Amino acid sequence: MTFAEIETEIHRHLQRLPIEQQRHILEIVRALVAAGVRGVPGPGLLRFAGMIEPRDIAAMTQAIQDGCEKVHGNDWQTSARHQHCYSALRQRLCRTAPFG
């Protein structure tokens, strides 16, 4: 998709929302812009290769298969199920991987 196509589609969807939801979308966009682009180029992550235990990878895979990958109508709101999956995986990873 080109930028113009994305912009057109966003505009089309925004026009259909009530003003309160449009304001909420604006807040989300502002927060995304303020957060800036974060991340690490791939080569910088190579030191972590192989650090996650196979049993932890299996647990993550199972959690995704059990429902974390499902799309819900209110995806812009983080559901309790997603929060639970994220928290459980984060706790497990933080115990086993020396990040930081």
VOFI-495600 format. One record per residue: residue number from 1; x negated, y negated, z negated of N, C-alpha, C, O, CB in turn. Coordinates in steps of 0.2 Angstrom, whole numbers. Glycine has a CB too. Layout:
n:NUM; n_xx:X; n_yy:Y; n_zz:Z; ca_xx:X; ca_yy:Y; ca_zz:Z; c_xx:X; c_yy:Y; c_zz:Z; o_xx:X; o_yy:Y; o_zz:Z; cb_xx:X; cb_yy:Y; cb_zz:Z
...
This chain:
n:1; n_xx:-4; n_yy:6; n_zz:0; ca_xx:0; ca_yy:0; ca_zz:0; c_xx:-4; c_yy:-6; c_zz:0; o_xx:-9; o_yy:-7; o_zz:-4; cb_xx:5; cb_yy:0; cb_zz:-6
n:2; n_xx:-2; n_yy:-11; n_zz:4; ca_xx:-6; ca_yy:-17; ca_zz:4; c_xx:-4; c_yy:-22; c_zz:-2; o_xx:1; o_yy:-20; o_zz:-5; cb_xx:-5; cb_yy:-21; cb_zz:11
n:3; n_xx:-8; n_yy:-27; n_zz:-3; ca_xx:-6; ca_yy:-32; ca_zz:-9; c_xx:1; c_yy:-35; c_zz:-7; o_xx:5; o_yy:-35; o_zz:-11; cb_xx:-11; cb_yy:-37; cb_zz:-9
n:4; n_xx:2; n_yy:-37; n_zz:-1; ca_xx:9; ca_yy:-40; ca_zz:1; c_xx:14; c_yy:-35; c_zz:0; o_xx:20; o_yy:-37; o_zz:-2; cb_xx:8; cb_yy:-42; cb_zz:9
n:5; n_xx:13; n_yy:-28; n_zz:2; ca_xx:19; ca_yy:-24; ca_zz:1; c_xx:20; c_yy:-23; c_zz:-7; o_xx:26; o_yy:-22; o_zz:-9; cb_xx:17; cb_yy:-17; cb_zz:4
n:6; n_xx:15; n_yy:-22; n_zz:-11; ca_xx:16; ca_yy:-22; ca_zz:-18; c_xx:20; c_yy:-28; c_zz:-21; o_xx:24; o_yy:-27; o_zz:-25; cb_xx:9; cb_yy:-21; cb_zz:-22
n:7; n_xx:17; n_yy:-34; n_zz:-19; ca_xx:21; ca_yy:-40; ca_zz:-21; c_xx:28; c_yy:-40; c_zz:-19; o_xx:32; o_yy:-42; o_zz:-23; cb_xx:17; cb_yy:-46; cb_zz:-18
n:8; n_xx:30; n_yy:-38; n_zz:-13; ca_xx:36; ca_yy:-38; ca_zz:-11; c_xx:41; c_yy:-33; c_zz:-15; o_xx:46; o_yy:-35; o_zz:-17; cb_xx:37; cb_yy:-36; cb_zz:-3
n:9; n_xx:38; n_yy:-27; n_zz:-16; ca_xx:42; ca_yy:-22; ca_zz:-20; c_xx:43; c_yy:-24; c_zz:-27; o_xx:48; o_yy:-23; o_zz:-30; cb_xx:38; cb_yy:-15; cb_zz:-20
n:10; n_xx:38; n_yy:-27; n_zz:-30; ca_xx:38; ca_yy:-30; ca_zz:-37; c_xx:44; c_yy:-35; c_zz:-37; o_xx:48; o_yy:-35; o_zz:-42; cb_xx:32; cb_yy:-32; cb_zz:-40
n:11; n_xx:44; n_yy:-40; n_zz:-32; ca_xx:48; ca_yy:-45; ca_zz:-32; c_xx:55; c_yy:-42; c_zz:-31; o_xx:60; o_yy:-45; o_zz:-35; cb_xx:47; cb_yy:-50; cb_zz:-27
n:12; n_xx:56; n_yy:-37; n_zz:-27; ca_xx:63; ca_yy:-34; ca_zz:-26; c_xx:66; c_yy:-31; c_zz:-32; o_xx:72; o_yy:-32; o_zz:-34; cb_xx:62; cb_yy:-29; cb_zz:-20
n:13; n_xx:61; n_yy:-28; n_zz:-36; ca_xx:64; ca_yy:-25; ca_zz:-42; c_xx:65; c_yy:-30; c_zz:-47; o_xx:70; o_yy:-29; o_zz:-51; cb_xx:58; cb_yy:-20; cb_zz:-45
n:14; n_xx:61; n_yy:-35; n_zz:-48; ca_xx:62; ca_yy:-40; ca_zz:-53; c_xx:68; c_yy:-44; c_zz:-52; o_xx:72; o_yy:-45; o_zz:-57; cb_xx:56; cb_yy:-45; cb_zz:-53
n:15; n_xx:70; n_yy:-45; n_zz:-46; ca_xx:76; ca_yy:-48; ca_zz:-45; c_xx:83; c_yy:-45; c_zz:-47; o_xx:88; o_yy:-48; o_zz:-49; cb_xx:77; cb_yy:-50; cb_zz:-37
n:16; n_xx:82; n_yy:-38; n_zz:-48; ca_xx:88; ca_yy:-34; ca_zz:-50; c_xx:88; c_yy:-34; c_zz:-58; o_xx:93; o_yy:-31; o_zz:-61; cb_xx:87; cb_yy:-27; cb_zz:-48
n:17; n_xx:83; n_yy:-36; n_zz:-62; ca_xx:83; ca_yy:-36; ca_zz:-69; c_xx:86; c_yy:-42; c_zz:-72; o_xx:86; o_yy:-47; o_zz:-69; cb_xx:76; cb_yy:-35; cb_zz:-71
n:18; n_xx:89; n_yy:-41; n_zz:-78; ca_xx:91; ca_yy:-47; ca_zz:-82; c_xx:85; c_yy:-51; c_zz:-84; o_xx:79; o_yy:-49; o_zz:-84; cb_xx:95; cb_yy:-44; cb_zz:-88
n:19; n_xx:86; n_yy:-57; n_zz:-85; ca_xx:81; ca_yy:-62; ca_zz:-87; c_xx:77; c_yy:-60; c_zz:-93; o_xx:71; o_yy:-61; o_zz:-93; cb_xx:84; cb_yy:-69; cb_zz:-88
n:20; n_xx:80; n_yy:-57; n_zz:-98; ca_xx:76; ca_yy:-54; ca_zz:-103; c_xx:71; c_yy:-49; c_zz:-101; o_xx:65; o_yy:-49; o_zz:-104; cb_xx:81; cb_yy:-51; cb_zz:-109
n:21; n_xx:73; n_yy:-45; n_zz:-97; ca_xx:68; ca_yy:-40; ca_zz:-95; c_xx:63; c_yy:-43; c_zz:-90; o_xx:57; o_yy:-40; o_zz:-90; cb_xx:72; cb_yy:-34; cb_zz:-91
n:22; n_xx:65; n_yy:-48; n_zz:-86; ca_xx:60; ca_yy:-51; ca_zz:-82; c_xx:54; c_yy:-54; c_zz:-87; o_xx:48; o_yy:-54; o_zz:-85; cb_xx:63; cb_yy:-56; cb_zz:-78
n:23; n_xx:57; n_yy:-58; n_zz:-92; ca_xx:52; ca_yy:-61; ca_zz:-97; c_xx:47; c_yy:-55; c_zz:-100; o_xx:41; o_yy:-57; o_zz:-101; cb_xx:56; cb_yy:-65; cb_zz:-102
n:24; n_xx:50; n_yy:-50; n_zz:-101; ca_xx:46; ca_yy:-44; ca_zz:-104; c_xx:41; c_yy:-42; c_zz:-99; o_xx:35; o_yy:-41; o_zz:-101; cb_xx:51; cb_yy:-38; cb_zz:-106
n:25; n_xx:43; n_yy:-41; n_zz:-93; ca_xx:38; ca_yy:-39; ca_zz:-88; c_xx:32; c_yy:-44; c_zz:-87; o_xx:26; o_yy:-43; o_zz:-87; cb_xx:41; cb_yy:-38; cb_zz:-81
n:26; n_xx:34; n_yy:-51; n_zz:-88; ca_xx:29; ca_yy:-56; ca_zz:-88; c_xx:24; c_yy:-56; c_zz:-93; o_xx:18; o_yy:-57; o_zz:-92; cb_xx:33; cb_yy:-63; cb_zz:-88
n:27; n_xx:27; n_yy:-54; n_zz:-99; ca_xx:23; ca_yy:-53; ca_zz:-105; c_xx:18; c_yy:-47; c_zz:-104; o_xx:12; o_yy:-48; o_zz:-106; cb_xx:27; cb_yy:-52; cb_zz:-111
n:28; n_xx:20; n_yy:-42; n_zz:-101; ca_xx:16; ca_yy:-36; ca_zz:-100; c_xx:10; c_yy:-38; c_zz:-95; o_xx:5; o_yy:-36; o_zz:-96; cb_xx:20; cb_yy:-30; cb_zz:-97
n:29; n_xx:12; n_yy:-42; n_zz:-89; ca_xx:7; ca_yy:-44; ca_zz:-84; c_xx:2; c_yy:-48; c_zz:-88; o_xx:-4; o_yy:-47; o_zz:-86; cb_xx:11; cb_yy:-47; cb_zz:-78
n:30; n_xx:4; n_yy:-53; n_zz:-91; ca_xx:0; ca_yy:-57; ca_zz:-95; c_xx:-5; c_yy:-54; c_zz:-99; o_xx:-11; o_yy:-55; o_zz:-100; cb_xx:3; cb_yy:-63; cb_zz:-99
n:31; n_xx:-3; n_yy:-49; n_zz:-103; ca_xx:-7; ca_yy:-45; ca_zz:-107; c_xx:-12; c_yy:-41; c_zz:-103; o_xx:-18; o_yy:-40; o_zz:-105; cb_xx:-3; cb_yy:-40; cb_zz:-112
n:32; n_xx:-10; n_yy:-38; n_zz:-98; ca_xx:-14; ca_yy:-34; ca_zz:-93; c_xx:-20; c_yy:-39; c_zz:-91; o_xx:-26; o_yy:-37; o_zz:-91; cb_xx:-11; cb_yy:-31; cb_zz:-88
n:33; n_xx:-18; n_yy:-45; n_zz:-89; ca_xx:-23; ca_yy:-49; ca_zz:-86; c_xx:-28; c_yy:-52; c_zz:-91; o_xx:-34; o_yy:-52; o_zz:-90; cb_xx:-20; cb_yy:-56; cb_zz:-83
n:34; n_xx:-25; n_yy:-53; n_zz:-97; ca_xx:-29; ca_yy:-55; ca_zz:-103; c_xx:-34; c_yy:-50; c_zz:-105; o_xx:-40; o_yy:-51; o_zz:-107; cb_xx:-25; cb_yy:-57; cb_zz:-109
n:35; n_xx:-32; n_yy:-43; n_zz:-105; ca_xx:-36; ca_yy:-38; ca_zz:-107; c_xx:-42; c_yy:-37; c_zz:-102; o_xx:-47; o_yy:-34; o_zz:-104; cb_xx:-32; cb_yy:-31; cb_zz:-107
n:36; n_xx:-41; n_yy:-39; n_zz:-96; ca_xx:-47; ca_yy:-39; ca_zz:-91; c_xx:-48; c_yy:-31; c_zz:-89; o_xx:-45; o_yy:-27; o_zz:-91; cb_xx:-53; cb_yy:-41; cb_zz:-93
n:37; n_xx:-52; n_yy:-31; n_zz:-84; ca_xx:-54; ca_yy:-24; ca_zz:-82; c_xx:-59; c_yy:-21; c_zz:-87; o_xx:-64; o_yy:-24; o_zz:-88; cb_xx:-57; cb_yy:-24; cb_zz:-74
n:38; n_xx:-57; n_yy:-15; n_zz:-89; ca_xx:-61; ca_yy:-12; ca_zz:-94; c_xx:-63; c_yy:-5; c_zz:-91; o_xx:-59; o_yy:-2; o_zz:-87; cb_xx:-58; cb_yy:-11; cb_zz:-101
n:39; n_xx:-69; n_yy:-3; n_zz:-93; ca_xx:-71; ca_yy:4; ca_zz:-91; c_xx:-78; c_yy:4; c_zz:-90; o_xx:-82; o_yy:0; o_zz:-91; cb_xx:-67; cb_yy:6; cb_zz:-84
n:40; n_xx:-80; n_yy:10; n_zz:-88; ca_xx:-87; ca_yy:12; ca_zz:-87; c_xx:-88; c_yy:15; c_zz:-81; o_xx:-84; o_yy:20; o_zz:-79; cb_xx:-90; cb_yy:16; cb_zz:-93
n:41; n_xx:-93; n_yy:13; n_zz:-77; ca_xx:-94; ca_yy:17; ca_zz:-70; c_xx:-96; c_yy:24; c_zz:-72; o_xx:-99; o_yy:26; o_zz:-77; cb_xx:-100; cb_yy:14; cb_zz:-66
n:42; n_xx:-94; n_yy:29; n_zz:-67; ca_xx:-94; ca_yy:36; ca_zz:-68; c_xx:-101; c_yy:38; c_zz:-70; o_xx:-102; o_yy:42; o_zz:-75; cb_xx:-93; cb_yy:39; cb_zz:-62
n:43; n_xx:-107; n_yy:35; n_zz:-67; ca_xx:-113; ca_yy:38; ca_zz:-70; c_xx:-115; c_yy:36; c_zz:-77; o_xx:-119; o_yy:40; o_zz:-80; cb_xx:-119; cb_yy:34; cb_zz:-65
n:44; n_xx:-112; n_yy:31; n_zz:-80; ca_xx:-112; ca_yy:30; ca_zz:-87; c_xx:-109; c_yy:35; c_zz:-91; o_xx:-110; o_yy:35; o_zz:-97; cb_xx:-110; cb_yy:23; cb_zz:-88
n:45; n_xx:-105; n_yy:39; n_zz:-89; ca_xx:-101; ca_yy:44; ca_zz:-93; c_xx:-104; c_yy:50; c_zz:-92; o_xx:-102; o_yy:55; o_zz:-96; cb_xx:-94; cb_yy:44; cb_zz:-90
n:46; n_xx:-109; n_yy:51; n_zz:-88; ca_xx:-112; ca_yy:58; ca_zz:-87; c_xx:-115; c_yy:61; c_zz:-94; o_xx:-115; o_yy:67; o_zz:-95; cb_xx:-118; cb_yy:58; cb_zz:-82
n:47; n_xx:-117; n_yy:56; n_zz:-99; ca_xx:-120; ca_yy:59; ca_zz:-105; c_xx:-114; c_yy:63; c_zz:-109; o_xx:-116; o_yy:66; o_zz:-114; cb_xx:-123; cb_yy:53; cb_zz:-109
n:48; n_xx:-108; n_yy:62; n_zz:-107; ca_xx:-103; ca_yy:65; ca_zz:-111; c_xx:-101; c_yy:72; c_zz:-108; o_xx:-97; o_yy:75; o_zz:-110; cb_xx:-97; cb_yy:61; cb_zz:-111
n:49; n_xx:-103; n_yy:73; n_zz:-102; ca_xx:-102; ca_yy:79; ca_zz:-98; c_xx:-103; c_yy:85; c_zz:-103; o_xx:-108; o_yy:86; o_zz:-105; cb_xx:-106; cb_yy:80; cb_zz:-92
n:50; n_xx:-98; n_yy:90; n_zz:-103; ca_xx:-99; ca_yy:96; ca_zz:-107; c_xx:-98; c_yy:95; c_zz:-114; o_xx:-98; o_yy:100; o_zz:-118; cb_xx:-105; cb_yy:99; cb_zz:-105
n:51; n_xx:-96; n_yy:89; n_zz:-117; ca_xx:-95; ca_yy:88; ca_zz:-124; c_xx:-89; c_yy:91; c_zz:-127; o_xx:-88; o_yy:92; o_zz:-133; cb_xx:-96; cb_yy:81; cb_zz:-126
n:52; n_xx:-84; n_yy:91; n_zz:-123; ca_xx:-77; ca_yy:93; ca_zz:-125; c_xx:-77; c_yy:101; c_zz:-125; o_xx:-78; o_yy:104; o_zz:-120; cb_xx:-71; cb_yy:90; cb_zz:-121
n:53; n_xx:-76; n_yy:104; n_zz:-130; ca_xx:-75; ca_yy:111; ca_zz:-131; c_xx:-70; c_yy:114; c_zz:-126; o_xx:-65; o_yy:111; o_zz:-126; cb_xx:-74; cb_yy:113; cb_zz:-138
n:54; n_xx:-71; n_yy:120; n_zz:-124; ca_xx:-66; ca_yy:123; ca_zz:-119; c_xx:-59; c_yy:124; c_zz:-123; o_xx:-54; o_yy:123; o_zz:-120; cb_xx:-68; cb_yy:130; cb_zz:-117
n:55; n_xx:-59; n_yy:125; n_zz:-130; ca_xx:-53; ca_yy:126; ca_zz:-133; c_xx:-49; c_yy:119; c_zz:-134; o_xx:-43; o_yy:119; o_zz:-134; cb_xx:-54; cb_yy:129; cb_zz:-140
n:56; n_xx:-53; n_yy:114; n_zz:-134; ca_xx:-50; ca_yy:107; ca_zz:-134; c_xx:-47; c_yy:105; c_zz:-127; o_xx:-42; o_yy:102; o_zz:-127; cb_xx:-55; cb_yy:102; cb_zz:-137
n:57; n_xx:-50; n_yy:107; n_zz:-122; ca_xx:-48; ca_yy:106; ca_zz:-115; c_xx:-41; c_yy:110; c_zz:-114; o_xx:-37; o_yy:107; o_zz:-112; cb_xx:-53; cb_yy:108; cb_zz:-110
n:58; n_xx:-41; n_yy:116; n_zz:-117; ca_xx:-35; ca_yy:120; ca_zz:-116; c_xx:-29; c_yy:117; c_zz:-120; o_xx:-24; o_yy:117; o_zz:-118; cb_xx:-37; cb_yy:127; cb_zz:-119
n:59; n_xx:-31; n_yy:114; n_zz:-126; ca_xx:-26; ca_yy:111; ca_zz:-130; c_xx:-23; c_yy:105; c_zz:-127; o_xx:-17; o_yy:104; o_zz:-127; cb_xx:-29; cb_yy:109; cb_zz:-137
n:60; n_xx:-27; n_yy:101; n_zz:-123; ca_xx:-25; ca_yy:95; ca_zz:-120; c_xx:-21; c_yy:97; c_zz:-114; o_xx:-16; o_yy:94; o_zz:-112; cb_xx:-31; cb_yy:91; cb_zz:-117
n:61; n_xx:-23; n_yy:102; n_zz:-110; ca_xx:-19; ca_yy:105; ca_zz:-105; c_xx:-12; c_yy:107; c_zz:-107; o_xx:-8; o_yy:106; o_zz:-103; cb_xx:-23; cb_yy:111; cb_zz:-101
n:62; n_xx:-12; n_yy:111; n_zz:-112; ca_xx:-6; ca_yy:113; ca_zz:-115; c_xx:-1; c_yy:107; c_zz:-117; o_xx:5; o_yy:108; o_zz:-115; cb_xx:-7; cb_yy:118; cb_zz:-121
n:63; n_xx:-4; n_yy:102; n_zz:-120; ca_xx:0; ca_yy:96; ca_zz:-122; c_xx:3; c_yy:93; c_zz:-116; o_xx:9; o_yy:91; o_zz:-116; cb_xx:-4; cb_yy:92; cb_zz:-126
n:64; n_xx:-1; n_yy:92; n_zz:-111; ca_xx:2; ca_yy:89; ca_zz:-104; c_xx:7; c_yy:94; c_zz:-102; o_xx:12; o_yy:91; o_zz:-99; cb_xx:-4; cb_yy:88; cb_zz:-99
n:65; n_xx:6; n_yy:100; n_zz:-101; ca_xx:11; ca_yy:105; ca_zz:-98; c_xx:17; c_yy:105; c_zz:-103; o_xx:23; o_yy:106; o_zz:-100; cb_xx:8; cb_yy:112; cb_zz:-98
n:66; n_xx:17; n_yy:104; n_zz:-109; ca_xx:22; ca_yy:104; ca_zz:-114; c_xx:27; c_yy:98; c_zz:-113; o_xx:32; o_yy:97; o_zz:-117; cb_xx:20; cb_yy:105; cb_zz:-121
n:67; n_xx:25; n_yy:93; n_zz:-110; ca_xx:29; ca_yy:87; ca_zz:-109; c_xx:26; c_yy:80; c_zz:-108; o_xx:29; o_yy:75; o_zz:-107; cb_xx:34; cb_yy:87; cb_zz:-114
n:68; n_xx:20; n_yy:80; n_zz:-110; ca_xx:17; ca_yy:73; ca_zz:-109; c_xx:16; c_yy:70; c_zz:-102; o_xx:16; o_yy:64; o_zz:-101; cb_xx:10; cb_yy:73; cb_zz:-112
n:69; n_xx:17; n_yy:74; n_zz:-97; ca_xx:16; ca_yy:72; ca_zz:-90; c_xx:23; c_yy:70; c_zz:-87; o_xx:24; o_yy:68; o_zz:-82; cb_xx:13; cb_yy:77; cb_zz:-86
n:70; n_xx:28; n_yy:71; n_zz:-91; ca_xx:35; ca_yy:70; ca_zz:-89; c_xx:36; c_yy:62; c_zz:-88; o_xx:34; o_yy:59; o_zz:-92; cb_xx:40; cb_yy:73; cb_zz:-93
n:71; n_xx:40; n_yy:60; n_zz:-83; ca_xx:41; ca_yy:53; ca_zz:-82; c_xx:48; c_yy:52; c_zz:-84; o_xx:53; o_yy:56; o_zz:-83; cb_xx:41; cb_yy:51; cb_zz:-74
n:72; n_xx:49; n_yy:47; n_zz:-88; ca_xx:55; ca_yy:45; ca_zz:-91; c_xx:57; c_yy:38; c_zz:-88; o_xx:53; o_yy:34; o_zz:-86; cb_xx:55; cb_yy:45; cb_zz:-99
n:73; n_xx:64; n_yy:37; n_zz:-88; ca_xx:67; ca_yy:31; ca_zz:-86; c_xx:64; c_yy:24; c_zz:-89; o_xx:63; o_yy:19; o_zz:-85; cb_xx:74; cb_yy:31; cb_zz:-86
n:74; n_xx:62; n_yy:25; n_zz:-95; ca_xx:59; ca_yy:19; ca_zz:-99; c_xx:52; c_yy:20; c_zz:-100; o_xx:49; o_yy:19; o_zz:-105; cb_xx:63; cb_yy:18; cb_zz:-105
n:75; n_xx:48; n_yy:22; n_zz:-94; ca_xx:41; ca_yy:23; ca_zz:-95; c_xx:37; c_yy:17; c_zz:-97; o_xx:32; o_yy:18; o_zz:-100; cb_xx:38; cb_yy:25; cb_zz:-88
n:76; n_xx:40; n_yy:11; n_zz:-96; ca_xx:36; ca_yy:5; ca_zz:-98; c_xx:36; c_yy:5; c_zz:-106; o_xx:32; o_yy:1; o_zz:-109; cb_xx:39; cb_yy:-1; cb_zz:-95
n:77; n_xx:40; n_yy:8; n_zz:-109; ca_xx:40; ca_yy:9; ca_zz:-116; c_xx:37; c_yy:16; c_zz:-118; o_xx:39; o_yy:21; o_zz:-115; cb_xx:47; cb_yy:8; cb_zz:-120
n:78; n_xx:32; n_yy:16; n_zz:-123; ca_xx:29; ca_yy:22; ca_zz:-125; c_xx:34; c_yy:26; c_zz:-129; o_xx:36; o_yy:23; o_zz:-134; cb_xx:22; cb_yy:21; cb_zz:-128
n:79; n_xx:35; n_yy:32; n_zz:-127; ca_xx:40; ca_yy:36; ca_zz:-131; c_xx:36; c_yy:39; c_zz:-137; o_xx:30; o_yy:39; o_zz:-137; cb_xx:43; cb_yy:41; cb_zz:-127
n:80; n_xx:40; n_yy:41; n_zz:-142; ca_xx:38; ca_yy:44; ca_zz:-148; c_xx:34; c_yy:50; c_zz:-146; o_xx:28; o_yy:52; o_zz:-149; cb_xx:43; cb_yy:46; cb_zz:-153
n:81; n_xx:36; n_yy:54; n_zz:-141; ca_xx:33; ca_yy:60; ca_zz:-138; c_xx:26; c_yy:58; c_zz:-136; o_xx:21; o_yy:62; o_zz:-137; cb_xx:37; cb_yy:64; cb_zz:-133
n:82; n_xx:25; n_yy:53; n_zz:-132; ca_xx:19; ca_yy:51; ca_zz:-129; c_xx:14; c_yy:49; c_zz:-134; o_xx:8; o_yy:50; o_zz:-134; cb_xx:20; cb_yy:46; cb_zz:-124
n:83; n_xx:17; n_yy:45; n_zz:-139; ca_xx:13; ca_yy:43; ca_zz:-145; c_xx:10; c_yy:49; c_zz:-149; o_xx:4; o_yy:49; o_zz:-151; cb_xx:17; cb_yy:38; cb_zz:-149
n:84; n_xx:14; n_yy:54; n_zz:-150; ca_xx:12; ca_yy:60; ca_zz:-153; c_xx:6; c_yy:63; c_zz:-149; o_xx:1; o_yy:65; o_zz:-152; cb_xx:18; cb_yy:64; cb_zz:-154
n:85; n_xx:7; n_yy:64; n_zz:-143; ca_xx:2; ca_yy:67; ca_zz:-139; c_xx:-4; c_yy:64; c_zz:-139; o_xx:-10; o_yy:66; o_zz:-140; cb_xx:5; cb_yy:68; cb_zz:-132
n:86; n_xx:-4; n_yy:57; n_zz:-138; ca_xx:-10; ca_yy:53; ca_zz:-138; c_xx:-13; c_yy:53; c_zz:-145; o_xx:-19; o_yy:54; o_zz:-145; cb_xx:-8; cb_yy:46; cb_zz:-136
n:87; n_xx:-9; n_yy:52; n_zz:-150; ca_xx:-13; ca_yy:52; ca_zz:-157; c_xx:-16; c_yy:59; c_zz:-158; o_xx:-22; o_yy:59; o_zz:-161; cb_xx:-7; cb_yy:51; cb_zz:-162
n:88; n_xx:-13; n_yy:64; n_zz:-157; ca_xx:-16; ca_yy:71; ca_zz:-158; c_xx:-22; c_yy:72; c_zz:-154; o_xx:-27; o_yy:75; o_zz:-157; cb_xx:-11; cb_yy:77; cb_zz:-156
n:89; n_xx:-22; n_yy:70; n_zz:-148; ca_xx:-28; ca_yy:71; ca_zz:-144; c_xx:-33; c_yy:66; c_zz:-146; o_xx:-39; o_yy:68; o_zz:-146; cb_xx:-26; cb_yy:70; cb_zz:-136
n:90; n_xx:-32; n_yy:60; n_zz:-147; ca_xx:-37; ca_yy:56; ca_zz:-149; c_xx:-40; c_yy:58; c_zz:-156; o_xx:-46; o_yy:57; o_zz:-157; cb_xx:-34; cb_yy:49; cb_zz:-151
n:91; n_xx:-36; n_yy:60; n_zz:-161; ca_xx:-39; ca_yy:63; ca_zz:-167; c_xx:-44; c_yy:68; c_zz:-166; o_xx:-49; o_yy:69; o_zz:-169; cb_xx:-33; cb_yy:65; cb_zz:-172
n:92; n_xx:-42; n_yy:73; n_zz:-161; ca_xx:-46; ca_yy:79; ca_zz:-160; c_xx:-52; c_yy:77; c_zz:-157; o_xx:-58; o_yy:79; o_zz:-158; cb_xx:-42; cb_yy:84; cb_zz:-156
n:93; n_xx:-52; n_yy:72; n_zz:-152; ca_xx:-58; ca_yy:70; ca_zz:-148; c_xx:-62; c_yy:66; c_zz:-152; o_xx:-68; o_yy:67; o_zz:-152; cb_xx:-56; cb_yy:66; cb_zz:-142
n:94; n_xx:-60; n_yy:62; n_zz:-157; ca_xx:-64; ca_yy:58; ca_zz:-161; c_xx:-68; c_yy:62; c_zz:-166; o_xx:-73; o_yy:60; o_zz:-168; cb_xx:-60; cb_yy:53; cb_zz:-164
n:95; n_xx:-65; n_yy:68; n_zz:-168; ca_xx:-68; ca_yy:72; ca_zz:-173; c_xx:-74; c_yy:76; c_zz:-169; o_xx:-79; o_yy:78; o_zz:-173; cb_xx:-63; cb_yy:77; cb_zz:-176
n:96; n_xx:-74; n_yy:77; n_zz:-163; ca_xx:-78; ca_yy:81; ca_zz:-159; c_xx:-83; c_yy:77; c_zz:-155; o_xx:-89; o_yy:80; o_zz:-154; cb_xx:-75; cb_yy:86; cb_zz:-155
n:97; n_xx:-82; n_yy:71; n_zz:-153; ca_xx:-86; ca_yy:68; ca_zz:-148; c_xx:-89; c_yy:61; c_zz:-151; o_xx:-85; o_yy:57; o_zz:-154; cb_xx:-82; cb_yy:66; cb_zz:-142
n:98; n_xx:-95; n_yy:60; n_zz:-151; ca_xx:-98; ca_yy:55; ca_zz:-154; c_xx:-98; c_yy:48; c_zz:-150; o_xx:-103; o_yy:47; o_zz:-147; cb_xx:-106; cb_yy:56; cb_zz:-156
n:99; n_xx:-92; n_yy:45; n_zz:-149; ca_xx:-91; ca_yy:39; ca_zz:-145; c_xx:-94; c_yy:33; c_zz:-149; o_xx:-94; o_yy:33; o_zz:-155; cb_xx:-84; cb_yy:38; cb_zz:-143
n:100; n_xx:-96; n_yy:28; n_zz:-145; ca_xx:-98; ca_yy:22; ca_zz:-148; c_xx:-105; c_yy:21; c_zz:-148; o_xx:-107; o_yy:16; o_zz:-150; cb_xx:-95; cb_yy:21; cb_zz:-155
